[in-house]
Amino acid sequence: MPRRRYATNFACLVVVLVTVPTRAGETAEFAVTGLWQNKYITEGRDNLGNGGLLSLEGAAEWRGATVGVWLATGDSESYDEVNIFLEKGFSAGALEGYLAYTRLEFLEDGEKDNELAAGLAWAGLPWLTPAIDYTYSTEADGAFLELSLRSEITLCSGQLVIEPYVLEGVDFGYASKDYDGPNHIQVGLDWTFPLTEQVEIVGAIAHSWALRDVAKDGMGDETWAAIGLALAL
């Protein structure tokens, strides 16, 4: 599908996301985030041979359900990806969780994928949130598991929020068809700094150490960073 048609579909989806909940007498929370990252790293692997990634995400949340679109293009390499996702969050006391579906379209080679995901996090501990996230890919017929520890810290009289984390990824035929097992260990720092009530600067820096699964694919450690703007409506 031409890139122009994807832009048109994105604009139409934005209108639907905002107006449908309003007709029911309630207003959806809508957010747009533009981001640049110097490398496109997922599952401890660099998905692009050269350069970084520019992305734009639009999402609306209503009654714990989120629907959105993520558009991405390479800044140096010819690469275009579109994700359309649906997510439903839930909670029971200090236990928080979600179920999600994502449709992935890779425009350069015409490949497609469907992913089903679920996650749980325990918010009952001070300064620390343990979590588990599981993703299954229909195209790869494999899964990927992440175990993480995160902490949210507020600085500068509430102006700066940082979120350091550590996670381990385990591959079950998702990232590599040839190998399964320990994939990578990653540490990182996500941060947000508000400019106004609706606009904030967002950023991240992370480092990944290759474990057996990544190393057997001939890849190694990675370090990358990201920065962008987020708009809340």
C-alpha positions in Angstrom: 0.0 0.0 0.0 1.4 3.5 -0.9 2.7 5.5 2.0 0.1 8.3 1.1 -2.7 5.9 1.7 -1.3 4.9 5.1 -1.2 8.6 6.1 -4.8 8.9 5.1 -5.9 5.9 7.0 -4.0 7.2 10.1 -5.8 10.5 9.9 -9.2 8.8 9.6 -8.4 6.5 12.6 -7.6 9.6 14.6 -11.0 11.1 13.9 -12.8 7.9 14.8 -10.8 7.4 18.0 -11.6 10.9 19.3 -15.3 11.2 18.2 -16.8 7.8 18.9 -16.2 7.9 22.7 -17.4 11.5 22.8 -20.8 10.5 21.2 -21.3 8.2 24.2 -20.9 11.2 26.5 -17.3 10.4 27.5 -14.0 11.6 26.1 -11.1 9.4 25.1 -7.5 10.3 26.2 -5.6 10.8 23.0 -1.8 10.9 22.7 0.6 11.5 19.8 4.4 10.7 20.2 7.1 11.5 17.7 10.4 9.8 18.3 13.9 9.5 16.8 16.3 6.7 17.9 19.8 6.3 16.6 19.3 2.5 16.2 16.2 0.3 15.8 16.9 -2.3 18.5 14.4 -5.0 19.5 15.1 -8.3 21.2 18.7 -7.3 21.6 19.2 -7.1 17.8 19.8 -4.2 15.4 17.0 -4.4 12.8 18.7 -2.0 10.4 22.1 -2.3 8.9 22.6 1.4 8.8 21.2 4.5 10.7 18.3 5.0 13.0 14.5 5.2 13.0 11.9 8.0 12.9 8.5 7.0 14.3 5.1 8.5 14.9 2.5 6.9 17.2 -1.1 7.9 17.7 -3.2 6.2 20.4 -6.5 6.7 22.2 -7.4 5.2 25.6 -11.0 4.7 26.7 -12.2 2.7 29.7 -8.9 0.8 29.9 -8.9 0.0 26.2 -6.3 1.5 23.9 -6.2 1.5 20.1 -3.5 3.1 18.0 -1.2 3.2 15.0 2.6 3.3 14.9 4.4 4.4 11.7 8.2 4.1 11.3 10.7 4.8 8.6 14.5 4.5 8.5 16.5 7.8 8.5 19.3 6.3 6.4 18.1 3.0 5.2 15.0 2.3 3.1 12.7 0.8 5.7 9.0 1.4 6.4 6.9 -0.4 9.1 3.3 0.1 10.2 1.7 -1.4 13.4 -1.9 -1.2 14.3 -2.6 -2.3 17.9 -5.4 -3.0 20.4 -4.8 -3.3 24.1 -7.0 -3.9 27.1 -5.6 -3.2 30.6 -6.9 -4.6 33.9 -6.1 -4.5 37.6 -6.8 -6.4 40.7 -5.4 -4.7 43.8 -1.7 -4.2 43.2 -1.7 -6.6 40.3 -1.8 -4.9 36.9 -2.0 -6.5 33.5 -2.9 -6.3 29.8 -3.8 -8.3 26.8 -2.9 -7.0 23.3 -3.0 -7.7 19.6 -0.8 -6.0 17.0 -0.9 -6.2 13.2 2.5 -5.6 11.7 3.1 -4.5 8.0 6.6 -4.3 6.6 6.2 -2.2 3.4 9.6 -2.8 1.8 9.3 -6.5 1.4 5.5 -6.9 1.7 5.8 -9.2 4.8 3.1 -9.2 7.5 2.7 -10.6 11.0 0.2 -10.8 13.8 1.3 -10.7 17.4 -0.6 -11.6 20.6 0.8 -10.3 23.9 0.1 -10.4 27.6 1.8 -9.0 30.6 1.6 -8.7 34.4 3.1 -6.2 36.8 3.1 -6.0 40.6 2.8 -2.4 41.8 2.6 -3.2 45.5 6.3 -2.7 46.3 7.9 0.6 47.1 10.4 1.8 44.4 10.3 -1.4 42.5 7.9 -3.0 40.0 8.5 -6.5 38.8 6.9 -7.5 35.5 6.6 -10.3 33.0 5.7 -9.8 29.3 5.0 -12.5 26.8 4.6 -12.1 23.0 3.6 -14.7 20.4 4.2 -14.2 16.7 2.0 -16.1 14.2 4.5 -15.6 11.3 7.5 -16.9 13.3 5.3 -19.4 15.2 7.4 -18.5 18.2 7.3 -16.5 21.5 9.5 -14.1 23.4 9.5 -13.6 27.2 10.8 -10.7 29.1 11.3 -10.5 32.9 11.9 -7.0 34.2 12.4 -4.8 37.3 11.5 -1.1 37.0 11.5 1.9 39.3 9.9 5.3 38.8 11.7 8.3 40.4 10.6 11.9 40.4 13.2 14.7 40.5 13.4 18.5 40.3 10.2 19.1 42.3 8.2 16.7 40.1 9.4 18.2 36.8 11.6 15.3 35.7 10.5 11.7 35.9 13.1 8.9 35.3 12.5 5.2 35.1 15.5 3.0 35.3 15.0 -0.7 34.5 16.8 -4.0 34.0 15.3 -6.9 32.0 16.2 -10.3 30.6 14.8 -11.7 27.4 14.3 -15.3 26.6 13.6 -16.5 23.0 11.3 -19.4 22.0 11.6 -19.3 18.3 10.5 -15.7 18.0 13.7 -13.8 17.2 15.7 -16.8 15.9 14.4 -20.0 14.4 17.7 -21.8 15.0 18.2 -21.2 18.7 16.2 -21.0 21.8 17.0 -19.8 25.3 18.6 -16.8 27.1 18.6 -14.0 24.6 19.9 -10.8 26.1 20.1 -8.7 29.3 19.3 -5.0 29.0 19.6 -2.0 31.3 18.1 1.4 30.4 16.7 4.7 31.6 13.5 6.2 30.3 12.7 9.8 31.1 10.1 12.5 30.6 10.3 16.3 31.1 7.1 18.4 30.7 7.2 21.6 28.7 3.4 22.4 29.2 0.5 20.5 30.6 0.0 18.8 27.2 3.5 18.6 25.8 6.6 16.8 27.2 10.0 15.8 26.0 10.6 12.0 26.2 13.9 10.2 25.9 15.7 6.9 26.6 19.1 5.4 26.7 19.8 1.6 26.9 22.5 -1.0 26.6 22.0 -4.7 25.8 24.4 -7.5 26.5 24.1 -10.4 24.0 23.5 -13.8 25.6 23.6 -17.2 23.8 20.6 -16.7 21.5 21.9 -13.3 20.1 25.5 -14.5 20.0 24.7 -17.6 18.0 23.0 -15.3 15.4 26.4 -13.6 15.0 25.4 -10.4 16.8 26.8 -8.7 19.9 26.2 -6.0 22.5 24.3 -2.8 21.5 23.9 0.7 22.9 21.3 3.2 21.7 19.3 6.3 22.6 16.1 8.0 21.7 14.5 11.4 22.0 11.1 12.9 21.0 8.0 14.9 21.9 4.7 13.6 23.3 1.4 15.4 23.0 -1.6 14.5 25.3 -5.1 15.7 24.4 
